[in-house]
Amino acid sequence: MRHRFRYVVDEVPAVGASVTLADDDSHHLARVVRRRPGDEVEVIAPDGDLWPCEVVDAGPPSVVRVTGSGRPGPRVAPVDLWVGLCEPGRLDLLVEKAAELGVRRVGVMVTARAKRVPDEAAWARRMERMARVAEGAARQSGRGTWPVPGPLVPFAYVLNHIAPEQGIVLDPRAVAPLAGVLAARPDDASVTVLVGPDTGFSDAELDAAIAAGVTPAGLGGGMLRTETAAIAASTLALAARGGLGNDEEVR
């Protein structure tokens, strides 16, 4: 399928209707990618459906006309991800790939071995950046929703707010591989994967997770960085829940 630039709209459009894009999207269409009247684009509705459009007026503001019916975008599988705090650039990468792959939710937690925990104002700036990164990745993959981390929370908070039967914690001590743990669960069951910081969870944290009913699982014998482990674990979880390879290809 030929690439089309995609823009998010606030309401479900109708065939033949004209839609005025938001200021940032209008700037992108007119000034960055320089679309012209008659060029094809798509808009992503709040329900995630993709609607074909053609440019009527490049603007800004840009106006597009809906030329056909919407088609379903890639579905969001019931996979949530919690990761230990790591460096900003690596968090950006993690959030970008999670949004692109179709992870339902991403959260960031402060663990016992966390370093340089940002204050509230600094974290608010990081959240704004991650939201932009996630939105861009979601648009590229044709998704109408994307995961954006909220406030930093302690590890204990996560244990208290996830269903034990859904939780899986990456534990280098675990004998069972993550793929095997996922395969043993119902195909439609929600999954929440917990990934530690580069220095790993402390033994006390791992023991607390297991005591709370969270299942330990391994991800190979190597020591992976947080973002690498998170992307690998998300991919396995999404594949196990039908989130990869079963949707219409969107490029």
Buried (B, 14 or more C-beta within 10 A) or exposed (E): EEEBBBBBBEEEBEEEEEBBBBEEBBBBBBEEEEBEEEBBBBBBBEEBBBBBBBBBBBBBBBBBBBBEEBEEBBBBBBBBBBBBBBBBEBBBBBBBBBBBBBBBBBBBBBBBBBEEEBEEEEBEEBBEBBBBBBBEBBBBBBBBBBBBBEEBBEBBBBBEEBEBEBBBBBBBEBEBBBBEBBEEBEEEEBBBBBBBBBBBBBEEBBEBBBEBEBBBBBBEEEEBBBBBBBBBBBBBBBBBBBBBEEBEEBE
